[in-house]
């Protein structure tokens, strides 16, 4: 049995990022997502909450180093 993958995606609330979240969850990965818009992030988490895989949503602006460090920790 393979090791479960953990993926961290930024800007994941729409477009390509959201599609990558969906694909990763379908493949059984644990997914952490960050985005600046808290409402969109909460909506994304709600959308995928019923799935079998794990999704962790953390609001952060990845252009700010301190915000990235806080999200990672």
Secondary structure as a PSIPRED ss2 file (coil, helix, strand):
# PSIPRED VFORMAT (PSIPRED V4.0)

   1 X C   1.000  0.000  0.000
   2 X C   1.000  0.000  0.000
   3 X C   1.000  0.000  0.000
   4 X C   1.000  0.000  0.000
   5 X C   1.000  0.000  0.000
   6 X E   0.000  0.000  1.000
   7 X E   0.000  0.000  1.000
   8 X E   0.000  0.000  1.000
   9 X E   0.000  0.000  1.000
  10 X E   0.000  0.000  1.000
  11 X C   1.000  0.000  0.000
  12 X C   1.000  0.000  0.000
  13 X C   1.000  0.000  0.000
  14 X C   1.000  0.000  0.000
  15 X H   0.000  1.000  0.000
  16 X H   0.000  1.000  0.000
  17 X H   0.000  1.000  0.000
  18 X H   0.000  1.000  0.000
  19 X H   0.000  1.000  0.000
  20 X H   0.000  1.000  0.000
  21 X H   0.000  1.000  0.000
  22 X H   0.000  1.000  0.000
  23 X H   0.000  1.000  0.000
  24 X H   0.000  1.000  0.000
  25 X H   0.000  1.000  0.000
  26 X H   0.000  1.000  0.000
  27 X C   1.000  0.000  0.000
  28 X C   1.000  0.000  0.000
  29 X C   1.000  0.000  0.000
  30 X E   0.000  0.000  1.000
  31 X E   0.000  0.000  1.000
  32 X E   0.000  0.000  1.000
  33 X E   0.000  0.000  1.000
  34 X E   0.000  0.000  1.000
  35 X E   0.000  0.000  1.000
  36 X C   1.000  0.000  0.000
  37 X C   1.000  0.000  0.000
  38 X H   0.000  1.000  0.000
  39 X H   0.000  1.000  0.000
  40 X H   0.000  1.000  0.000
  41 X H   0.000  1.000  0.000
  42 X H   0.000  1.000  0.000
  43 X H   0.000  1.000  0.000
  44 X H   0.000  1.000  0.000
  45 X H   0.000  1.000  0.000
  46 X H   0.000  1.000  0.000
  47 X H   0.000  1.000  0.000
  48 X H   0.000  1.000  0.000
  49 X C   1.000  0.000  0.000
  50 X C   1.000  0.000  0.000
  51 X C   1.000  0.000  0.000
  52 X C   1.000  0.000  0.000
  53 X C   1.000  0.000  0.000
  54 X C   1.000  0.000  0.000
  55 X E   0.000  0.000  1.000
  56 X E   0.000  0.000  1.000
  57 X E   0.000  0.000  1.000
  58 X E   0.000  0.000  1.000
  59 X E   0.000  0.000  1.000
  60 X C   1.000  0.000  0.000
  61 X C   1.000  0.000  0.000
  62 X C   1.000  0.000  0.000
  63 X C   1.000  0.000  0.000
  64 X C   1.000  0.000  0.000
  65 X H   0.000  1.000  0.000
  66 X H   0.000  1.000  0.000
  67 X H   0.000  1.000  0.000
  68 X H   0.000  1.000  0.000
  69 X H   0.000  1.000  0.000
  70 X H   0.000  1.000  0.000
  71 X H   0.000  1.000  0.000
  72 X H   0.000  1.000  0.000
  73 X C   1.000  0.000  0.000
